[in-house]
Amino acid sequence: MTHTVRHQMRSRLVNPIVTAVLRSPLHRLLSGALILITYRGRRSGRYLTIPVMYAEDHERLVVFVGDAPAKQWWRNLRDGAPVEVQLRGTRRRASAKAERGSVRELEAPVSAYLARFPRAARVVKGE
């Protein structure tokens, strides 16, 4: 079984549970590290909600997509898109844009993310 298939299976099992917790009064158990992001699929037009890890960088939230080539959801945000974010139990409308570039080009958001999740350094820096 490939890494991508294992990841997809885990996401289909775990994401609904995590989403339910983040939408409940128990959200405090997970909301220090996870938010819900709701975006509209470019092709399907459907609204989709997924839990993602985040870090805060001043007024913005930073989400790093590990193994980005194997994932599709972030591609909906390449040109910028309106989203809804559930942060610490509160829903907010926002604008999101997928930024691509080297670690050096994206130094501030990458630094914020790695300060919050230091173990992600291997993935973020491509080690």
CORPEHU-V10647 format. One record per pair of residues at least 12 apart in sequence whose ideal C-beta (glycine too) atoms are under 10 Angstrom apart, sorted by the first residue. I is the first residue (numbers start at 1). J is the second residue. If there is no record, write none. Layout:
# CORPEHU-V10647
I | J
I | J
This chain:
# CORPEHU-V10647
2 | 70
3 | 67
3 | 70
4 | 67
4 | 69
4 | 70
4 | 71
5 | 70
7 | 66
7 | 67
7 | 70
7 | 71
8 | 70
8 | 71
11 | 50
11 | 51
11 | 71
14 | 51
15 | 36
15 | 49
15 | 50
15 | 51
15 | 52
16 | 49
16 | 51
17 | 51
18 | 30
18 | 34
18 | 36
18 | 50
18 | 51
18 | 52
19 | 34
19 | 36
19 | 49
19 | 50
19 | 51
19 | 86
20 | 51
21 | 34
21 | 51
22 | 34
22 | 35
22 | 36
22 | 49
22 | 51
22 | 86
22 | 87
22 | 88
22 | 89
23 | 36
23 | 49
23 | 86
23 | 89
23 | 91
24 | 89
25 | 89
26 | 89
27 | 86
27 | 87
27 | 88
27 | 89
27 | 90
28 | 88
28 | 89
30 | 51
31 | 51
31 | 54
31 | 86
31 | 87
31 | 88
31 | 89
31 | 90
32 | 54
32 | 88
32 | 116
33 | 51
33 | 52
33 | 53
33 | 54
33 | 55
33 | 116
33 | 117
34 | 51
34 | 52
34 | 53
34 | 54
34 | 86
34 | 87
35 | 50
35 | 51
35 | 52
35 | 53
35 | 54
35 | 61
35 | 63
35 | 85
35 | 86
35 | 87
35 | 88
35 | 92
36 | 49
36 | 50
36 | 51
36 | 52
36 | 83
36 | 84
36 | 85
36 | 86
36 | 87
36 | 91
37 | 49
37 | 50
37 | 51
37 | 52
37 | 54
37 | 61
37 | 63
37 | 73
37 | 74
37 | 77
37 | 83
37 | 84
37 | 85
37 | 86
37 | 87
37 | 94
37 | 96
38 | 50
38 | 82
38 | 83
38 | 84
38 | 85
38 | 86
38 | 91
38 | 93
39 | 73
39 | 74
39 | 76
39 | 77
39 | 81
39 | 82
39 | 83
39 | 84
39 | 85
39 | 96
40 | 76
40 | 81
40 | 82
40 | 83
40 | 84
41 | 72
41 | 73
41 | 75
41 | 76
42 | 72
42 | 75
42 | 76
42 | 77
42 | 78
42 | 79
42 | 81
43 | 72
43 | 76
44 | 76
47 | 83
47 | 84
48 | 73
48 | 76
49 | 83
49 | 84
49 | 86
50 | 71
50 | 73
50 | 74
51 | 86
52 | 64
52 | 65
52 | 73
52 | 74
52 | 85
53 | 65
53 | 66
53 | 113
53 | 116
53 | 117
53 | 120
54 | 85
54 | 87
54 | 112
54 | 113
54 | 116
54 | 117
55 | 109
55 | 110
55 | 111
55 | 112
55 | 113
55 | 114
55 | 115
55 | 116
55 | 117
55 | 120
56 | 87
56 | 112
56 | 113
56 | 115
56 | 116
57 | 108
57 | 109
57 | 110
57 | 111
57 | 112
57 | 113
57 | 115
57 | 116
58 | 108
58 | 109
58 | 112
60 | 94
60 | 95
60 | 96
60 | 108
60 | 109
60 | 112
61 | 85
61 | 87
61 | 92
61 | 94
61 | 96
61 | 109
61 | 112
61 | 113
62 | 99
62 | 106
62 | 108
62 | 109
62 | 110
62 | 111
62 | 112
62 | 113
62 | 114
62 | 116
63 | 77
63 | 85
63 | 96
63 | 98
63 | 109
63 | 113
64 | 106
64 | 109
64 | 110
64 | 112
64 | 113
64 | 114
64 | 116
64 | 117
64 | 120
64 | 123
64 | 124
65 | 77
65 | 98
65 | 100
65 | 123
66 | 120
66 | 122
66 | 123
66 | 124
67 | 123
68 | 98
68 | 100
68 | 123
73 | 98
74 | 96
74 | 98
74 | 100
75 | 98
76 | 96
76 | 98
77 | 95
77 | 96
77 | 97
77 | 98
77 | 99
78 | 97
78 | 98
78 | 99
78 | 100
79 | 97
79 | 98
80 | 95
80 | 96
80 | 97
80 | 98
81 | 94
81 | 95
81 | 96
81 | 97
81 | 98
82 | 94
82 | 95
82 | 96
83 | 95
83 | 96
83 | 97
84 | 96
102 | 125
102 | 126
103 | 121
103 | 124
103 | 125
103 | 126
106 | 124
110 | 124
110 | 125
